[in-house]
Amino acid sequence: MQGKRVELIPQPGGFQLLNAGEYGKWTDGTWSAMTPNGHGANLSHHEVTEHEDGTITVTPSILVSNRDGPLWHGYLTQGVWREC
């Protein structure tokens, strides 16, 4: 899935909601993303590389899980989402 970089703007009383596949950087420099299946991903413990075209590559892989197990596991490479 081709992702989309968006500008993240703090909202009064909460956070801006992202659509599936979107990602962005907050004013404090931290990155957030919404996986292709709609789960929020905090990327603060990942290395994020910004490319000249505005896309990003995230390492290591992105794993969103809860106590029942993985909800999404995969990669975001030059703005393209790929599930493991």
Secondary structure, 3 states (H helix, E strand, C coil): CECEECCCCCECCECCCCCCCEEEECCCCCEEEECCCCCEEECCCCEEEECCCCCEEEEEEEEEEECCEEEEEEEEECCEEEEC
